[in-house]
Amino acid sequence: MSIEVRTVTEAEFPDWNRAVNTGFLRAPTDADETVEWRCARADLDRTQGAFENGRCVATFRSFAQELTVPGGAVLSADAVSNVTVSPTHRRRGLLGRMMGADLARAKERGDTVATLIAAEYPIYGRYGFGPAAWITEWAIDVARSGLDPRWSGPGAEDGGRIDLVDGADVRKLGPELHERFRARQPGAVDRDERWWGAFTGQTSNGLPWTEPYHAVYRSASGEVEGLAVYASDGAWGDSKQPLNTASVRDLIALTPAAGRALWRFVCSIDWVTTVRTGHRAPDDLLPHFLPDPRAARIVTHSDFLWVRILDVVRALEARTYAVPGTLVLEIHDAAGLAAGRFRLDASPEGASCAPTAEPADLALDVRELGALYLGDESALRLAALGTVTEERPGAVAVAEALFRTPRRPWCPDVF
Ligand SMILES: CC(C)(COP(=O)(O)OP(=O)(O)OC[C@H]1O[C@@H](n2cnc3c(N)ncnc32)[C@H](O)[C@@H]1OP(=O)(O)O)[C@@H](O)C(=O)NCCC(=O)NCCS
């Protein structure tokens, strides 16, 4: 029996949703409201399913996203999500068929890149995606941190203040704060109204949710400059010892002062002995906000946001470069979407990029270009690993100086 891969209709959406849950090993059936919420969020024209005998056995969805790149420009991205193939139908090429169709349409539409959060490392490199932004999670042992247990919040130090607010307030002030945050954070992606609704429990996306606390930081001038969202597990040890772990779901700060105040605040809450930070940039300032940075122990360090370049010229012209330099890049791309030889003339004032017939300085797969693009990966490292080939002596050093950024990109969101 042949398997048909195509976009899904609204009537098929509940079956498609069941297949998503099956692939993600969640209970197969959701409440009607959850299915309706997901259907309303999905662009059905970009929602694919594989059907056998009328039953959905594989799923794939993409949506329009904005990705901030080094320098602050925003690119149109084809964000890929809900990728599953039921265990009865795995390893027969269904993912390959759905990915091929989606990327071809993204290219036609004019998206500059495609993005995704990879569940497992080996899945997406073959489709031209490279790991472009990593995350680190720390567990802070509050007792070891050296913070003063008498600290009563910001104020005396920087004139700022912290207030607890509720979800409705966050829906009002969160979007603007986040817009300002993402404009300066390479790797960050946009959040729409639905995102804020689900994040604050106004609407259910079907995933388990309990109401968290929301702490807002205002600077001395009264500007909202940071938000921390956290929940505690309420754990106690024997002999009446509070042993609460506070898990941070989101913490965005526009300034180091806001970050310092919010992290110290979460670490100062009575009964909280451990703070789990959630996914942070690997070079987050956090450990150094603590008098003893070793109190923050790394519990997760992993690749997170994967990027697939679709339009080399537009992508390379959109980001900024700290130093001047010229490179001719030979890009290999098995899917043919971004293959070619391109000359990049970069400088701190701007960059231009165009196809060229000049000899190549550097040869690499589009996957490696994706890994280098946001500034996280090192061209020297990739050359040492043999995945970037130096065709002209010194070209790898030029690529290192051009692509690498002093601060690392970070995508705080799962999508
Ligand atoms: C990951 C998943 C979508 C792959 O689907 P699939 O239809 O089996 O993939 P394909 O048959 O198109 O695989 C294409 C190639 O990728 C390889 N591949 C796919 N998934 C892989 C994995 N998890 N690890 C290693 N290799 C993998 C296949 O072996 C195949 O290699 P080949 O061309 O050399 O034979 C499917 O296994 C799945 O749903 N897993 C659980 C949910 C999940 O992790 N989804 C991804 C969320 S980001």
Ligand as a Chemical Component Dictionary entry (heavy atoms), coordinates in Angstrom:
data_LIG
# 
_chem_comp.id                   LIG 
_chem_comp.type                 NON-POLYMER 
_chem_comp.pdbx_formal_charge   0 
_chem_comp.three_letter_code    LIG 
# 
loop_
_chem_comp_atom.comp_id 
_chem_comp_atom.atom_id 
_chem_comp_atom.alt_atom_id 
_chem_comp_atom.type_symbol 
_chem_comp_atom.charge 
_chem_comp_atom.model_Cartn_x 
_chem_comp_atom.model_Cartn_y 
_chem_comp_atom.model_Cartn_z 
_chem_comp_atom.pdbx_ordinal 
LIG C1  C1  C 0 13.038 11.293 13.750 1  
LIG C2  C2  C 0 11.943 10.726 12.856 2  
LIG C3  C3  C 0 10.981 11.863 12.486 3  
LIG C4  C4  C 0 12.610 10.159 11.589 4  
LIG O1  O1  O 0 11.617 9.785  10.665 5  
LIG P1  P1  P 0 11.876 8.642  9.555  6  
LIG O2  O2  O 0 10.743 8.682  8.617  7  
LIG O3  O3  O 0 12.202 7.376  10.239 8  
LIG O4  O4  O 0 13.131 9.206  8.838  9  
LIG P2  P2  P 0 13.604 8.795  7.345  10 
LIG O5  O5  O 0 13.217 7.371  7.078  11 
LIG O6  O6  O 0 13.162 9.830  6.367  12 
LIG O7  O7  O 0 15.157 8.895  7.592  13 
LIG C5  C5  C 0 16.061 9.452  6.701  14 
LIG C6  C6  C 0 17.426 9.066  7.187  15 
LIG O8  O8  O 0 17.652 9.624  8.492  16 
LIG C7  C7  C 0 18.056 8.604  9.403  17 
LIG N1  N1  N 0 17.450 8.910  10.706 18 
LIG C8  C8  C 0 16.186 9.297  10.920 19 
LIG N2  N2  N 0 15.983 9.470  12.236 20 
LIG C9  C9  C 0 17.150 9.184  12.850 21 
LIG C10 C10 C 0 17.553 9.185  14.221 22 
LIG N3  N3  N 0 16.708 9.513  15.208 23 
LIG N4  N4  N 0 18.824 8.839  14.483 24 
LIG C11 C11 C 0 19.678 8.501  13.490 25 
LIG N5  N5  N 0 19.350 8.492  12.174 26 
LIG C12 C12 C 0 18.094 8.833  11.869 27 
LIG C13 C13 C 0 17.485 7.345  8.804  28 
LIG O9  O9  O 0 18.171 6.216  9.263  29 
LIG C14 C14 C 0 17.669 7.572  7.332  30 
LIG O10 O10 O 0 19.018 7.332  7.000  31 
LIG P3  P3  P 0 19.449 6.703  5.565  32 
LIG O11 O11 O 0 18.912 7.661  4.532  33 
LIG O12 O12 O 0 20.925 6.677  5.659  34 
LIG O13 O13 O 0 18.786 5.381  5.514  35 
LIG C15 C15 C 0 11.126 9.616  13.539 36 
LIG O14 O14 O 0 11.999 8.587  13.897 37 
LIG C16 C16 C 0 10.399 10.081 14.796 38 
LIG O15 O15 O 0 9.250  10.506 14.700 39 
LIG N6  N6  N 0 11.017 9.997  16.000 40 
LIG C17 C17 C 0 10.367 10.356 17.243 41 
LIG C18 C18 C 0 9.964  11.828 17.314 42 
LIG C19 C19 C 0 11.095 12.764 16.992 43 
LIG O16 O16 O 0 12.199 12.647 17.509 44 
LIG N7  N7  N 0 10.805 13.741 16.142 45 
LIG C20 C20 C 0 11.736 14.790 15.811 46 
LIG C21 C21 C 0 11.403 16.001 16.598 47 
LIG S1  S1  S 0 12.562 17.316 16.346 48 
# 
loop_
_chem_comp_bond.comp_id 
_chem_comp_bond.atom_id_1 
_chem_comp_bond.atom_id_2 
_chem_comp_bond.value_order 
_chem_comp_bond.pdbx_ordinal 
LIG C1  C2  SING 1  
LIG C2  C3  SING 2  
LIG C2  C4  SING 3  
LIG C2  C15 SING 4  
LIG C4  O1  SING 5  
LIG O1  P1  SING 6  
LIG P1  O2  DOUB 7  
LIG P1  O3  SING 8  
LIG P1  O4  SING 9  
LIG O4  P2  SING 10 
LIG P2  O5  DOUB 11 
LIG P2  O6  SING 12 
LIG P2  O7  SING 13 
LIG O7  C5  SING 14 
LIG C5  C6  SING 15 
LIG C6  O8  SING 16 
LIG C6  C14 SING 17 
LIG O8  C7  SING 18 
LIG C7  N1  SING 19 
LIG C7  C13 SING 20 
LIG N1  C8  SING 21 
LIG N1  C12 SING 22 
LIG C8  N2  DOUB 23 
LIG N2  C9  SING 24 
LIG C9  C10 SING 25 
LIG C9  C12 DOUB 26 
LIG C10 N3  SING 27 
LIG C10 N4  DOUB 28 
LIG N4  C11 SING 29 
LIG C11 N5  DOUB 30 
LIG N5  C12 SING 31 
LIG C13 O9  SING 32 
LIG C13 C14 SING 33 
LIG C14 O10 SING 34 
LIG O10 P3  SING 35 
LIG P3  O11 DOUB 36 
LIG P3  O12 SING 37 
LIG P3  O13 SING 38 
LIG C15 O14 SING 39 
LIG C15 C16 SING 40 
LIG C16 O15 DOUB 41 
LIG C16 N6  SING 42 
LIG N6  C17 SING 43 
LIG C17 C18 SING 44 
LIG C18 C19 SING 45 
LIG C19 O16 DOUB 46 
LIG C19 N7  SING 47 
LIG N7  C20 SING 48 
LIG C20 C21 SING 49 
LIG C21 S1  SING 50 
# 
